[in-house]
Amino acid sequence: MPVALALGGALLLLLVPALRRGLGRLLALAARTLAGLGALAALRAAGAGAVGVTLGVNLFNALTLGLLGLPGLALLLLFNWLTRL
């Protein structure tokens, strides 16, 4: 029993840094997704009348912007344009 506890403690000590990195990446993705959501809302407010660009403000689009950034915005706009043809 003490050997199992020692092995479990050692395994936990090895896993804690990995879990922290994963949690940090998840929090970074959440922050980038929220920034993407804000960018979509701003684009919808400003771009709909001025440029004619309309993208839905939803979680999928925000995650695309959060993961890919500006190329993700270009991808969403291209997909939106292709589906309107």
PyMOL CGO cylinders between C-alpha atoms (Angstrom):
from pymol import cmd
from pymol.cgo import CYLINDER

trace = [
    CYLINDER, 0.00, 0.00, 0.00, 2.75, 2.60, 0.76, 0.3, 1, 1, 1, 1, 1, 1,
    CYLINDER, 2.75, 2.60, 0.76, 4.41, 1.79, -2.57, 0.3, 1, 1, 1, 1, 1, 1,
    CYLINDER, 4.41, 1.79, -2.57, 1.17, 2.49, -4.42, 0.3, 1, 1, 1, 1, 1, 1,
    CYLINDER, 1.17, 2.49, -4.42, 0.78, 5.80, -2.59, 0.3, 1, 1, 1, 1, 1, 1,
    CYLINDER, 0.78, 5.80, -2.59, 4.35, 6.79, -3.41, 0.3, 1, 1, 1, 1, 1, 1,
    CYLINDER, 4.35, 6.79, -3.41, 3.87, 5.90, -7.09, 0.3, 1, 1, 1, 1, 1, 1,
    CYLINDER, 3.87, 5.90, -7.09, 0.56, 7.79, -7.18, 0.3, 1, 1, 1, 1, 1, 1,
    CYLINDER, 0.56, 7.79, -7.18, 2.20, 10.85, -5.60, 0.3, 1, 1, 1, 1, 1, 1,
    CYLINDER, 2.20, 10.85, -5.60, 5.09, 10.73, -8.05, 0.3, 1, 1, 1, 1, 1, 1,
    CYLINDER, 5.09, 10.73, -8.05, 2.68, 10.42, -10.96, 0.3, 1, 1, 1, 1, 1, 1,
    CYLINDER, 2.68, 10.42, -10.96, 0.68, 13.37, -9.66, 0.3, 1, 1, 1, 1, 1, 1,
    CYLINDER, 0.68, 13.37, -9.66, 3.85, 15.47, -9.40, 0.3, 1, 1, 1, 1, 1, 1,
    CYLINDER, 3.85, 15.47, -9.40, 4.64, 14.62, -13.01, 0.3, 1, 1, 1, 1, 1, 1,
    CYLINDER, 4.64, 14.62, -13.01, 1.14, 15.40, -14.24, 0.3, 1, 1, 1, 1, 1, 1,
    CYLINDER, 1.14, 15.40, -14.24, 0.61, 18.76, -12.50, 0.3, 1, 1, 1, 1, 1, 1,
    CYLINDER, 0.61, 18.76, -12.50, 2.87, 20.77, -14.85, 0.3, 1, 1, 1, 1, 1, 1,
    CYLINDER, 2.87, 20.77, -14.85, 1.25, 19.14, -17.88, 0.3, 1, 1, 1, 1, 1, 1,
    CYLINDER, 1.25, 19.14, -17.88, -2.20, 19.98, -16.56, 0.3, 1, 1, 1, 1, 1, 1,
    CYLINDER, -2.20, 19.98, -16.56, -1.17, 23.58, -15.91, 0.3, 1, 1, 1, 1, 1, 1,
    CYLINDER, -1.17, 23.58, -15.91, 0.08, 23.97, -19.47, 0.3, 1, 1, 1, 1, 1, 1,
    CYLINDER, 0.08, 23.97, -19.47, -3.14, 22.49, -20.80, 0.3, 1, 1, 1, 1, 1, 1,
    CYLINDER, -3.14, 22.49, -20.80, -5.23, 24.75, -18.61, 0.3, 1, 1, 1, 1, 1, 1,
    CYLINDER, -5.23, 24.75, -18.61, -3.18, 27.74, -19.70, 0.3, 1, 1, 1, 1, 1, 1,
    CYLINDER, -3.18, 27.74, -19.70, -3.76, 26.90, -23.35, 0.3, 1, 1, 1, 1, 1, 1,
    CYLINDER, -3.76, 26.90, -23.35, -7.46, 26.41, -22.73, 0.3, 1, 1, 1, 1, 1, 1,
    CYLINDER, -7.46, 26.41, -22.73, -7.69, 29.79, -21.00, 0.3, 1, 1, 1, 1, 1, 1,
    CYLINDER, -7.69, 29.79, -21.00, -5.75, 31.42, -23.85, 0.3, 1, 1, 1, 1, 1, 1,
    CYLINDER, -5.75, 31.42, -23.85, -8.19, 29.89, -26.35, 0.3, 1, 1, 1, 1, 1, 1,
    CYLINDER, -8.19, 29.89, -26.35, -11.12, 31.16, -24.30, 0.3, 1, 1, 1, 1, 1, 1,
    CYLINDER, -11.12, 31.16, -24.30, -9.64, 34.67, -24.25, 0.3, 1, 1, 1, 1, 1, 1,
    CYLINDER, -9.64, 34.67, -24.25, -9.00, 34.58, -28.00, 0.3, 1, 1, 1, 1, 1, 1,
    CYLINDER, -9.00, 34.58, -28.00, -12.53, 33.29, -28.59, 0.3, 1, 1, 1, 1, 1, 1,
    CYLINDER, -12.53, 33.29, -28.59, -13.98, 36.17, -26.58, 0.3, 1, 1, 1, 1, 1, 1,
    CYLINDER, -13.98, 36.17, -26.58, -11.85, 38.61, -28.58, 0.3, 1, 1, 1, 1, 1, 1,
    CYLINDER, -11.85, 38.61, -28.58, -13.12, 36.98, -31.78, 0.3, 1, 1, 1, 1, 1, 1,
    CYLINDER, -13.12, 36.98, -31.78, -16.68, 37.33, -30.53, 0.3, 1, 1, 1, 1, 1, 1,
    CYLINDER, -16.68, 37.33, -30.53, -16.08, 41.02, -29.91, 0.3, 1, 1, 1, 1, 1, 1,
    CYLINDER, -16.08, 41.02, -29.91, -14.56, 41.43, -33.37, 0.3, 1, 1, 1, 1, 1, 1,
    CYLINDER, -14.56, 41.43, -33.37, -17.56, 39.72, -34.94, 0.3, 1, 1, 1, 1, 1, 1,
    CYLINDER, -17.56, 39.72, -34.94, -19.93, 42.00, -33.04, 0.3, 1, 1, 1, 1, 1, 1,
    CYLINDER, -19.93, 42.00, -33.04, -17.96, 45.07, -34.13, 0.3, 1, 1, 1, 1, 1, 1,
    CYLINDER, -17.96, 45.07, -34.13, -17.85, 43.84, -37.73, 0.3, 1, 1, 1, 1, 1, 1,
    CYLINDER, -17.85, 43.84, -37.73, -21.57, 43.24, -37.69, 0.3, 1, 1, 1, 1, 1, 1,
    CYLINDER, -21.57, 43.24, -37.69, -22.28, 46.67, -36.26, 0.3, 1, 1, 1, 1, 1, 1,
    CYLINDER, -22.28, 46.67, -36.26, -19.94, 48.57, -38.59, 0.3, 1, 1, 1, 1, 1, 1,
    CYLINDER, -19.94, 48.57, -38.59, -19.62, 46.37, -41.65, 0.3, 1, 1, 1, 1, 1, 1,
    CYLINDER, -19.62, 46.37, -41.65, -23.20, 45.49, -42.43, 0.3, 1, 1, 1, 1, 1, 1,
    CYLINDER, -23.20, 45.49, -42.43, -24.15, 48.92, -43.75, 0.3, 1, 1, 1, 1, 1, 1,
    CYLINDER, -24.15, 48.92, -43.75, -20.80, 50.26, -44.90, 0.3, 1, 1, 1, 1, 1, 1,
    CYLINDER, -20.80, 50.26, -44.90, -19.24, 47.31, -46.70, 0.3, 1, 1, 1, 1, 1, 1,
    CYLINDER, -19.24, 47.31, -46.70, -22.04, 44.78, -47.00, 0.3, 1, 1, 1, 1, 1, 1,
    CYLINDER, -22.04, 44.78, -47.00, -20.22, 42.15, -44.96, 0.3, 1, 1, 1, 1, 1, 1,
    CYLINDER, -20.22, 42.15, -44.96, -22.44, 40.06, -42.73, 0.3, 1, 1, 1, 1, 1, 1,
    CYLINDER, -22.44, 40.06, -42.73, -21.22, 37.27, -40.49, 0.3, 1, 1, 1, 1, 1, 1,
    CYLINDER, -21.22, 37.27, -40.49, -23.21, 35.68, -37.72, 0.3, 1, 1, 1, 1, 1, 1,
    CYLINDER, -23.21, 35.68, -37.72, -22.11, 36.33, -34.15, 0.3, 1, 1, 1, 1, 1, 1,
    CYLINDER, -22.11, 36.33, -34.15, -21.99, 32.78, -32.83, 0.3, 1, 1, 1, 1, 1, 1,
    CYLINDER, -21.99, 32.78, -32.83, -19.66, 30.39, -31.05, 0.3, 1, 1, 1, 1, 1, 1,
    CYLINDER, -19.66, 30.39, -31.05, -18.49, 28.57, -34.20, 0.3, 1, 1, 1, 1, 1, 1,
    CYLINDER, -18.49, 28.57, -34.20, -17.39, 31.79, -35.90, 0.3, 1, 1, 1, 1, 1, 1,
    CYLINDER, -17.39, 31.79, -35.90, -15.79, 33.07, -32.68, 0.3, 1, 1, 1, 1, 1, 1,
    CYLINDER, -15.79, 33.07, -32.68, -13.85, 29.81, -32.24, 0.3, 1, 1, 1, 1, 1, 1,
    CYLINDER, -13.85, 29.81, -32.24, -12.70, 29.99, -35.86, 0.3, 1, 1, 1, 1, 1, 1,
    CYLINDER, -12.70, 29.99, -35.86, -11.40, 33.50, -35.26, 0.3, 1, 1, 1, 1, 1, 1,
    CYLINDER, -11.40, 33.50, -35.26, -9.90, 32.45, -31.93, 0.3, 1, 1, 1, 1, 1, 1,
    CYLINDER, -9.90, 32.45, -31.93, -7.99, 29.54, -33.45, 0.3, 1, 1, 1, 1, 1, 1,
    CYLINDER, -7.99, 29.54, -33.45, -6.99, 30.99, -36.82, 0.3, 1, 1, 1, 1, 1, 1,
    CYLINDER, -6.99, 30.99, -36.82, -7.03, 34.74, -36.26, 0.3, 1, 1, 1, 1, 1, 1,
    CYLINDER, -7.03, 34.74, -36.26, -7.11, 36.97, -39.36, 0.3, 1, 1, 1, 1, 1, 1,
    CYLINDER, -7.11, 36.97, -39.36, -6.85, 34.03, -41.80, 0.3, 1, 1, 1, 1, 1, 1,
    CYLINDER, -6.85, 34.03, -41.80, -9.91, 32.62, -40.04, 0.3, 1, 1, 1, 1, 1, 1,
    CYLINDER, -9.91, 32.62, -40.04, -11.80, 35.82, -40.76, 0.3, 1, 1, 1, 1, 1, 1,
    CYLINDER, -11.80, 35.82, -40.76, -10.78, 35.56, -44.41, 0.3, 1, 1, 1, 1, 1, 1,
    CYLINDER, -10.78, 35.56, -44.41, -11.92, 31.92, -44.44, 0.3, 1, 1, 1, 1, 1, 1,
    CYLINDER, -11.92, 31.92, -44.44, -15.30, 32.81, -42.94, 0.3, 1, 1, 1, 1, 1, 1,
    CYLINDER, -15.30, 32.81, -42.94, -15.78, 35.67, -45.41, 0.3, 1, 1, 1, 1, 1, 1,
    CYLINDER, -15.78, 35.67, -45.41, -14.82, 33.41, -48.32, 0.3, 1, 1, 1, 1, 1, 1,
    CYLINDER, -14.82, 33.41, -48.32, -17.20, 30.70, -47.17, 0.3, 1, 1, 1, 1, 1, 1,
    CYLINDER, -17.20, 30.70, -47.17, -19.95, 33.29, -46.74, 0.3, 1, 1, 1, 1, 1, 1,
    CYLINDER, -19.95, 33.29, -46.74, -19.30, 34.61, -50.24, 0.3, 1, 1, 1, 1, 1, 1,
    CYLINDER, -19.30, 34.61, -50.24, -19.26, 31.12, -51.79, 0.3, 1, 1, 1, 1, 1, 1,
    CYLINDER, -19.26, 31.12, -51.79, -22.54, 30.12, -50.17, 0.3, 1, 1, 1, 1, 1, 1,
    CYLINDER, -22.54, 30.12, -50.17, -24.27, 33.23, -51.57, 0.3, 1, 1, 1, 1, 1, 1,
    CYLINDER, -24.27, 33.23, -51.57, -23.44, 32.42, -55.20, 0.3, 1, 1, 1, 1, 1, 1,
]
cmd.load_cgo(trace, "trace")
